[in-house]
Amino acid sequence: MSDAVTRAAQLLREHRESIDRLDAILVYTLAERFKHTQSVGRLKAEHELPPSDPSREAVQIARLERLSEEADLDPEFAKKFLNFIISEVIRHHENLQK
């Protein structure tokens, strides 16, 4: 193997190791987030509050779009990602109210 190919293989391995660590961080961060949203859902169910809060969701989406622009991440991707998370949270909240 040439030195260039060996170096490329090493760089690829390092990038993949970083990706694996970041994936773990994402999973644990999402788990922590859902622990808090489950608490919110139980509180809403206990006090007969609606499972969704469209004004809060709009603020959160705008905030995430702003953060994604600052981080040089596609704001449309960030918006889709947060919308997915919000829909899961609402689904969990609805299930708690049954």
C-alpha positions in Angstrom: 0.0 0.0 0.0 1.3 3.5 -0.8 1.8 6.1 1.9 -1.1 8.1 0.5 -3.5 5.2 0.7 -2.3 4.3 4.2 -2.8 7.9 5.3 -6.2 8.0 3.7 -7.2 4.8 5.5 -6.0 6.2 8.8 -8.0 9.5 8.2 -11.1 7.5 7.3 -10.8 5.4 10.5 -10.4 8.6 12.6 -13.4 10.2 11.0 -15.5 7.1 11.5 -14.4 6.9 15.2 -15.5 10.6 15.6 -18.8 9.8 13.9 -19.4 6.9 16.2 -18.7 9.0 19.3 -21.0 11.8 18.0 -23.8 9.2 17.3 -23.5 8.0 20.9 -23.7 11.6 22.1 -26.8 12.2 20.0 -28.5 9.1 21.3 -27.8 9.9 25.0 -28.8 13.5 24.5 -32.1 12.5 22.9 -32.7 10.0 25.7 -32.2 12.8 28.3 -34.4 15.2 26.3 -37.2 12.6 26.2 -36.9 12.0 29.9 -37.8 15.7 30.4 -40.5 15.7 27.8 -42.1 12.6 29.4 -42.1 14.6 32.7 -43.8 17.5 30.8 -46.3 15.0 29.4 -47.2 13.6 32.8 -47.6 17.1 34.1 -49.9 18.1 31.2 -51.9 14.9 31.6 -52.3 15.5 35.4 -53.5 19.0 34.8 -55.6 18.2 31.7 -53.5 20.5 29.5 -53.3 19.9 25.7 -50.5 17.5 24.5 -49.2 20.1 22.1 -48.3 23.8 22.4 -48.1 25.2 18.9 -46.8 28.6 20.0 -43.9 26.9 21.9 -43.2 24.6 19.0 -43.0 27.6 16.6 -40.5 29.4 18.9 -38.4 26.2 19.2 -38.3 25.7 15.5 -37.3 29.3 14.9 -34.6 29.0 17.6 -33.3 25.8 16.1 -33.2 27.3 12.6 -31.1 30.2 14.1 -28.8 27.8 15.9 -28.4 25.7 12.8 -27.4 28.7 10.7 -24.8 29.7 13.4 -23.5 26.1 13.3 -23.4 26.1 9.5 -26.0 23.3 9.4 -28.8 23.3 6.8 -31.7 25.0 8.6 -34.2 23.0 6.6 -32.6 19.8 7.8 -32.7 21.1 11.4 -36.3 22.1 11.0 -37.3 18.6 9.7 -35.3 17.0 12.6 -37.0 19.1 15.3 -40.5 18.6 13.7 -39.8 14.8 13.9 -38.9 15.1 17.6 -41.9 17.3 18.3 -44.2 14.8 16.7 -42.8 12.0 18.8 -43.1 14.1 21.9 -46.8 14.9 21.1 -47.5 11.2 20.4 -46.0 10.3 23.8 -48.1 13.1 25.5 -51.3 11.9 23.8 -50.6 8.3 25.0 -50.1 9.6 28.6 -53.6 11.2 28.4 -55.4 8.0 27.6 
